[in-house]
Amino acid sequence: MSALTEIIQGLGSILLSLINIYIWVIIVAALLSFVNPDPYNPIVQFLRRITQPAYNLVRRYIKTNFNGLDLAPLIIIIALQIMTVIISAALKSI
């Protein structure tokens, strides 16, 4: 059972790392939206392709536009942080 536990904890650690990377991608994309970058820039296109599906999912169920400020990135980051806490607690209990 020890090997299986280590594999599960390793996969959980990888998942937590991917969630943290995605949080930073959302932060960068949100900050870039304030400066209105060139839409043909490959980095901007990549960030939009990565973040738009999550934004659209949140916008479908929650009104996120308040006085011209889109709160979808904030909602996604909070949800991902909650997932991080839950996954970390589950991994520690194994």
Secondary structure, 3 states (H helix, E strand, C coil): CHHHHHHHHHHHHHHHHHHHHHHHHHHHHHHHHHHCCCCCCHHHHHHHHHHHHHHHHHHHHCCCEECCEECHHHHHHHHHHHHHHHHHHHHHHC
